[in-house]
Amino acid sequence: MICYNQQDKILANIARVIEKRLKDKNTDLTLVLDPTLKEFESKFENGVISGGSYPDILYVAGKFLRNPALENGTFRSFKPMCGLYWATHNQGYAECAPIEELLEDIEDEALWGMNVFRAWFDMAQHKVEESADFINRLLTLFKHAKSLGLKTATGFLSNEAFDDSPEELRADWTCGHDGYVKNLIAHYHREICPSKPGGIEKILEYRREMIEAFKDADFDYISVGPYDQGGCTCSACAPWGGNGYIKCVKALIPLIKEYFPKATLYLGTWRFGAFRAPGDVSEFDLLREALADGNLPEIEYISCEPHAHTYPFERPLGRPYIGFPEISMCGIFPWGGYGAIPIPMKLQGLWDAHSDKLQGGFPYCEGFYEDLNKVIALRHYRDNQHASDTVKEYLAYEFGLSGALLDIAHEAVMAMEGTHKRTWEPGHRYPILAPERIFDIEKAILTVHATLDEKTQNCKKWRLIYYRAVIDAELARNDFYRNDKVMQYFNEMIELYHLQNGNWFIKPDIMTDEKYGRPLTREELRTIALGGTID
């Protein structure tokens, strides 16, 4: 039985989350929101879970669910911001999975330590007046997070626009001028240039339309970002991160505060320097200048990329840092196309290098395939727990493994990181760069798989690990070419993770090229997937 203040609806919701996950239904627990504890503080004592905030109660409840022999003790979150960012676009898992499944995911992640849930509305892929169902879907996710006492966040690109934006106001995305040596590769070519007459006004018009649709979401955090989609390389905006971007931010702040006066604002630095000459740090330097001397006091944090930049960690930018680690798009393409992508040691290395300068973070979650990476990041934020220990904890809790079987699974999943990187060649060939451990991994995972009950064998978290092992091995047996068996696995994954309409780069490669009479290149397959034609 779970006891709590019956007048507290949030505690009632938390009790429901815990109760449906308890293996022993006779367990007695008491949940207490304790005003004597500070936020991020919690304790467990003889079955009583107390927290200074609701997420801290969930955090300790998760500890108990994973270890019913949890000893009495007090806890304090290692970092205050333990977020996850769901990339709700590209017709991916978070955009297309049944809503009930996604609500369960939010609960699971809260039990692993998440205290801020973030998602977004991609304006170039959705028109407000045509997207009532999608808007309601996002609002349902935010509302569910709030019903558990979690904080919520959203973000947008600074010069983002709808698909039918006026052509005469559109931003430049090309290189070869003004210090840009690479095109803005993920640009939608719909974004607005803030330096053109009427540009800022159009940006604000579009943003107001979007915000109006979410005005009841009561966001706690809002971010404004520079790139991927987003940016302008014209002479009046370059370098974007310290120039045109700042123009947009200054214009957007009053609008954001009009609707969400209590929201904490932070700025992204995603892809700063990526499109300019190697060593060009002008975007960082100009951002520092823009934030100096008390300017833009509304901006309370800077989001930076531990996986891509060392510069912000060497030279402060004038605000505390939030991490934005890449846990989804990591050397394996298509993203999530082969099952699980555990990168525990990469994440541990980044954490060891930068954790002392971070207040927490929002790992970028493109799908469901990076589920284990999400948990590694959350356990870093909450307990400074080593990634290898988190992998073992995850395998034990999610699949009921222990003893020798747990050791076998742990070694295999850790080894997957070494077989991670691969290329994509014509003829649907995906050479794995370091294949030496592939068959060892397959043998280990199949050994464990045979011991699991049918429900666990078929649960979506185990299937990720299973698919990665058997797909890689089947590819290795077939000179890394896709065959009928691999195609079967690919189609099963698309069905299980609701990727039937997903963009080509976030789902397994099931495209065919037989009608062309020759193997197609990756670039040609991309053209076809995006609706284009080839000779």
Secondary structure by P-SEA (a helix, b strand, c coil): ccccccccaaaaaaaaaaaaacccccbbbbbbbccccccccccccccbbbcccaaaaaaaaaaaaacccccccccccccccbbbbbccccccccccccaaaaaaaaaaaaaacccbbbbbbbcccccccccaaaaaaaaaaaaaaaaacccccccccccccccccccccbbbcccccccccccccccccccccccccaaaaaaaaaaaaaaaaaccccccbbbbbccccccccccccccccccaaaaaaaaaaaaaaaccccbbbbbbbcccccccccccaaaaaaaaaaacccccccccbbbbbcccccccccccccbbbbbbcccccccccccccccccccaaaaaaaaaaccccccccccccccccaaaaaaaaaaaacccccaaaaaaaaaaaccccccaaaaaaaaaaaacccccbbbbccccccccccccaaaaaaaaaaaaaaaccccccccaaaaaaaaaaaaaaaaaaacccccaaaaaaaaaaaaaaccccccccccccccccccccccccaaaaaaaaaccccc
